[in-house]
Amino acid sequence: MKSSEVFNIAWAAILKNKVRSLLTMLGIIIGVAAVIVMVAISAGTEAAISEQITSLGSNLVFVQSNFKRGGAGGGIPEGGLVYDDAAAIAENVEGVSGVVVEQSATETIKANGVVLDSVTLLGSTADFPSVRDMDLSDGRYFNELEVDRKQKVAVLGATLAEELFGEADPIGQDITVGTTRLVVIGILEEKGLVGDVDYDQRLYLPITVVLDKFTQSQFARIMGDRVKLIYVEINEDANLDDTILQIQLLLSKLHDVSLDEPDFSVTTQQDIIGTQEATTAAFRSLLGWVAGVSLIVGGIGIMNIMLVSVTERTREIGIRQSIGATPSDIRWQFLTEALLLSLVGGLIGVIFGIGGAWIFGSVSEMRTVIVTESILLAFGSAALVGAFFGYYPANKAAELDPIEALRHE
């Protein structure tokens, strides 16, 4: 029997019972669509996390404090990074294009008759705009001299500037932070939310001013000029591993600690992205396996309906055998029918999956990224499921005795 003839017979059998065929394909449709949508959600989450990390700046290395407990009762932190470490890295490590230290606090701000409570103050160094990929819309950022001299100057986030001054020009205006009067020298362009941090709602000050004027808690005063994190921007043409090793050797010497037990840790953006990707990849695999259960259920449904079809068409099978159809012809006929059910169901599932992923990404806050590999995997799995679960009914039909099949009513 020709392949085209087998296909036509199988397709005619599917069209003869349209509703039953559609219900049979339903499990395949749901499984394929679920795989595509779930992988798209996972890939979108991974892409969003990666963008958030890279939006902090380009080619960054993060040097983080590992405080140790010491003193009476072991309650006072010891070791870790200090403010001077940043200057040491900038001056002594080759391949470094910028270093930023940050220290945050919250205060009440008054300006132009407006009072805002619990505004985040971010103390930083002069390299902050370049290292953290921030641009100024007006004015300028403070320089190293102003940081060293603890000049009372401030740069406003875009939203904060609008809330305090509206349409007026803030440059040169005074603002009161707590009880300290500062002069506005610049306004940052809109940055938006990065993670859960709104950079446009912050007030940016020299870190020395924050350490000197806005370190209010007793714990913070005990900490002194200790800092939690130093951002180091590496030149694009520098060897990243060599630069990191220089930083580690320098800090271990300054802190009098060994590299085996340092009081700091050094990570890169790619380290963080890699950790996030490993987590989301594991989650994506879990989602894929959960969705794959629907494909198995769909395959069982195909096998069940094909067994019913063999029983209903026993006499037809006997007639085909009596006019020369071989067991192989009968097997291929029913196997082709099962494959068509799974492939058509898979194709419909792909359409629903792509459409569902797009709609989900449009109406929800979660980002979706359609992964081509997931489409190929889901469709290919549908074909394998159809072949696997369709073989038993097809083989059973091929093994029917022609005489018994002709006698069947």
N, C-alpha and C positions, 0 to 999 in steps of 0.2 A: 504494500500500500504506500502511495506517495505521501510525502510529508505534508503537502498542501491539502491532500484529501483528509489526512488525520486532523489537521488544524481545523478545517471546515466543519467536520463532524463534531469535534469537541466544542467549537464556538457555537454551533447550532444548539447543542445540548445545554449550554449555559444560558443562551437567550430564551430557550423554551421555558425556563423557570427563573425569570428575572428577579423576582422578590427573594426567592430562596437563595439564589446566587449572591445577591447583594448582602443578605444577612450572613451568608457564609464568609464573605470577604470582610465583614465588619471587624473581626478580631485583627486581621492583617492591617486594615486601614488604621485602626487605633494604635496598634503597635508601632507601625512605621512613623506615623505622625508624632507619637509620643517621643520616640527616639530623637527625631529631628528637633522638636521643640525643646526638650530637656537639654540636649547638647548645645543648642543655640543659647539658652539661658546661662548655662555654665560658661561657655566661651565668652559671652558678653560680660559676665561678672569678672572673668579673668582679664579681659581687655580693659575694663574700667579701672580695676585695681592697678594694672600696669601703667595706665595713663596718669593716674593719681600720683604714683610714685615718681614717674619721670617728670611730672609737672613741678615737682619740688626743685628742679634744676637739672642740668645735664652733667653727666660724668662725675657724679658725686660719690664721696666716701664719707661714711658716718662713723665718727669716733664717739663712743658712748661710755659713760662712767659705770664702773662696777664698784659701788661703795661697799665698804666692809664695816661691820659693827665693832666698835671699840669703846674704850673709856669705862667709867664706872657703870656696872650693870650691862655693859655691851650695847647701850642705847645711842651713843653718839657716833655718827658716820665718820669713817676715816678713809683716807685715800681718795681715789677717783680723780677726775679732771678738775683743773683750776683754770681761771680766766687766762693766765699767762701762758698756758699750754698752746693756746691758739696762736699767739704771737711767735712762739718758738717754732711751731710747725711752718708758719708762713715764712720765717726767716731762714730756717735751716734745712728744709726738705726741698729737694729739686723736683721739678715737675708740677708744683702746686701753683695754680693761678689765682686762687682766692680762698680765704678762710672766714667762716662766720660762726660766731657764738651767739646763742640766744638765751634770754632769761625772761620769763613772763611774770606778770602780776595783774591784779585787777584793781581798778580805782574808779571813783566818781569824777566825771569830767564836766566842767562848766565852760560855756563859751557862747557869746552872742545872745545871752538870755536863755539858753537851752541847757538843761541839766540831764545828763545820762548816767545811770548807775551801772556798776559792775562791767565797765568797759575793759577789755583785755589790752594790757600794755605789753608790747613786745620789744624788749631791749635787744639790740643787735649791734653788729660792727659795720664798718663802712662798705664792706664787700657784699652786703646783703642783696642789693638789687641784681647784681650780676650772677652771684652764686645761686640764688633762689629764683632766678628767671622772672624778676619783677620789673616792670617799666613804670616810669613816672609820666603822669599826664600834665603836670605843672610843677614849677619850682625845681628843687634838687633834693638829693639825699645828703645826710650829714657825712662829713669826712673824718679821716683818722684823727686829725688835730682836735676836732670837736668832741670826739669820743674820749681822747686822752685828757682833755681839759674839763670834761663833764659839763659841756655846754648844754644849757636848757633849751634845746630845740626839739621839734617834733615833726613827723611826717604822718599825714592822715591817710587812712584807707578811703577808697572812693565813696562807699556808703556812709561812713562816719563823717566825711567832709560835708556831704549833702545834708545829713541830719543836723549838724551843728551850724552850718552857715547858709544852707539853702542855695540860692542863686548867687550869693555874694562871694567875692574872692577871698579865700582863707589865707592866702600867702601874706605873711607879715603880721597876721592877727595873733592876739594873745589867747591862750586857753589856760584854764586852771585845772590841774590834775591833782586831786586831793587838796593839799594846801600849797602846791608848787606851781608857779606861773612859768609857762613855756611859750616859745614863739614858733608858729607854724612856718616851715620853710619849704614844704613840698606836699604833693598829693600823688598817690599811686594810682595807676590805671586799674580798672576792674580786673580782679583775679577770680572772684567767685568762690564757691565751695570746693575745697580739696579734702576729701574724706568728710569729716564732720567739722572742719575748721573753716570759718568765714574770714578770709584774709581782708575783705573790704570793710569789715567792722572793727578793725584793730587800729591802735595808735602805736606808731613806731618811734622809739626813742633810742639814744645812745645807751648801750648796755651798762656803762658806768653810772649813768644817771639812775637807771632802774636799781642797780645794786646799792647805790648810795641813798636814794630817796624813798624807794618803794619796797624795800625789804623789811617787812613789818613783823613777821612772826619770829618768835624766839628761835625756832628751829632753823629758819632761814639765816638768822644772824650767826648762829653757831656754824652753819655751813660756810659763811663768809663768801669768798669769791669762787667757791666751787660751782661748776656747771655740769649739767647732765649730758649735753650733746654738743659736739663741734662738727660743723659741716665743712668739708674740704673739697674744693673743686680742682680736678686734675686736668692738666693740659691734654688736648686730644692726641698730641704726638708723644706723650710720655708713656712709659711702661707702667701699667697700673700695679702689677704685682711688686715691682721694684719700689714704687712710691709708697705703697702700703707698708712694705718691710722697713723703709726708712722711718716712717711715722712710728711704727712699733718700737724700733730700736731707740729712737729719740725719747719717746715717752717713758719707756722702761728705765732709761738712764736718768731722766728727770725725776721720776717717782721712786727710784731705787727699788725696783721690783724686777723679777725675772719674767721672761716671755712665757714660761710655763704657768705662772700664776700672776697674770697682770691685773691691775685694778681698772682696766679699760678694755673695750672690745672694738674691733674695726670691721665694718661690713660695707658692702657696696650696694648700689641700687639693684644690680643684677642678682646679688645674693637674696635680697628681699623679694624681688620679682620671682626668682626661682623657687623660693619657699612657697609663695602664694600659688604659683603654677602647679607645684606638686600637690598642694592641698586641693585646689579646684579640679585637677586631673583625677584625683582619687574620687572626689565627689561626682565628677562627670561619669566615671566608670560605673559607680553605684547607680546613678540615674539611668544609664544605658541598660544595665542588667535588669533593673526594675521594669523599664519599658519593654525590654526583650521578652518578659514573661507574657505580655499581650500577644507577641508574635507566636509563642508556643501555644497559647490558648487558641489563637486563630488557626494554627496548623491542626490542632486536635479537631476543631470545628470542620475544617476541610475534610479530614479523614472520615469523620462521622457522616457527613453529607455524602461523600463519595461511596461509602459502604451502603448507605440507603439507596443511592443511585444504582449501584450494581445490582442490588436486590430488585429494584423496580424494573430494571432493564435486562433481566436475565434472559427473557425470551428473545429480545433484540440481539443479545450477544450470541445466542444459539443460532439465530438466522444468519448472522454475519459469518459465524464459523462454518455453517453448512454451505455457504456459497464461496468458500475459499479463504476466509480470514484466518491467519495463523495466530497462535497464542501471543506471539510478539506484537502483531498488529493490534490485538485487543488491549494488551498491556500499554502500548504507546498511546492508544486512543484515550484511555482513562487517565494515564499519567499526564498527557498533554492537557486534559481538562482541568486537572488539579493545578498544574503549573499556570494555566491561564487565569484561574481564580486567584492565585496568589500574586501573579504579576500585575493583573489589573487592579487588585486590591492595593498592591504596593505602590502603583502609579498614583492612584487616588490618594493614598496616604501621604505620598511625597507632596502633592499639591496642597493638601490640608496642613501638612507639617510646615511647609514654607510660609503659607498664608497665616497659620496660627502663630508662628514665631514673629512674623512681621507685625501682626495685630497686637500681640502681647508687648512687644517692644514699643509700640506707638502709644498704647493706652496706659501702660504702667511706668513706674519710675525705674524699673530694672532694664538694663540694656540687653539686647539680644544680638548675637552674631551667628548667621547661618553658616555652618561648616560644611563644605562640599563633601568631605570624607564621610560625614554622618549620613548624608543622603545616599551615597553609594553603598555604605555599610547596611543601612536599613533596607534599601531595595534589594541588595544582594541576599540579605538574610531572609527576606520574604520569599525569594526564589528558592533558596535552600529549604526553607520550611515547607513550601509547596511540594518540592520533589521528595523530601523525606516522608512527610505524612501522606503523600498521595501514592507512594509506591505500594504500600500494603493493599489498599483497595484495588489498585490496578492489577497487581499480581493475583489477587483473589479472583478477579474477573477473568484473567487469562487462563486460570486453572480450572474453570468450569467445564464440566463434561457436556459436549454439544448435544447429546441425546437428552440428558436431564434438563438442559437449558431450554430445548424446544418443547418439552413436556410442561414446563413451568407456566402456570396461569397467573 
